[in-house]
Amino acid sequence: MKRNSIPAISKSGEQTLAQYESYLGSVADVSLVTIRNYKSDLRQFIFWWEESSSEGQEIPKSFLLNTIATPTITSYRSYLQNSLQLKPASVNRYLVTLKCYFAWAMETGLVNNNPAQIVKLIPFVGSAPRHLSDAEESALVAAVTHSGSLRDRTIIVLMLHTGLRSQEVCTLQQQQVHLGKRSGILQVHGKRNKYRDVPLNATARSVLVEYFKTRTQEISYLFLSEKTGEALTERALGYLVKKYTHLASLIDVSPHDLRHRFGYRMAQVVPLHRLAQIMGHDSLDTTMIYVRGTQSDLQTEIEKIAWE
């Protein structure tokens, strides 16, 4: 049984939808888009139930709310996973819709219990964050070096070698940069105004020293907008990265991808607790994403045991 965009259901099924739509329409904080999505998801469930229940029957069955039990919901979950092969996020969206619907049906006395309440959502295992390859990083740096300003090159190089967030780059002030001959740090104001020290390697120090030669002490913010003369905005930073991404013939590289590139490379040589400190993570669970192999990494590793 394939999923239809707007499947035909019985009269009782339509009445069920209309009744729920009337309730949703009376709730002030529910948007029209949300109502439409809930109706669509519930329609799909009703259609599946009627089709499944009518198999081998001469007379098609109409939707009966009081016949829905927990095994019915778990069977529908299996159908979404195995027959339609939907992704966990999509399966969970349907399940959440049913949980909301049956919770309302129980509150209004349409059913005596909520059959969807104990049904578990599909666990979602996040994939490793996208990160630039060595070749992509080289292409990006080459593009900004050959076609960009010293400011732009400093920004790109600094993000690749410190893993700063966009907001942290835009609000970075000259007084937060401390450079020595063999070391250096950035005193970063991160999320929730938390302070952390980010060490600067030789590459980052070198580009900053060069950039400082063009600066004056009177200017507080490190990176200024060329249009307004004020601090660079996160939106402008996104455009900047996009500009050199295009020149480097790369696709969909964001400022956060540069942070991921830093985190992924550092995770190969630095203990997680130290990387968490550098990147400003409150939890090691967040830092763990950088040790989760990408599909390419896993393919490379699995090929090592091939017999060919």
Secondary structure, 3 states (H helix, E strand, C coil): CCCCCCCCCCHHHHHHHHHHHHHHHCCCCCCHHHHHHHHHHHHHHHHHHHHHHCCCCCCCCCCCHHHCCHHHHHHHHHHHHHHCCCCHHHHHHHHHHHHHHHHHHHHCCCCCCCCCCCCCCCCCCCCCCCCCCHHHHHHHHHHHHHHCCHHHHHHHHHHHHHCCCHHHHHCCEHHHEEECCCCEEEEEECHHHCEEEEECCHHHHHHHHHHHCCCCCCCCECCECCCCCCECCHHHHHHHHHHHHHHCCCCCCCHHHHHHHHHHHHHCCCCHHHHHHHHCCCCHHHHHHHHCCCHHHHHHHHHCCCCC
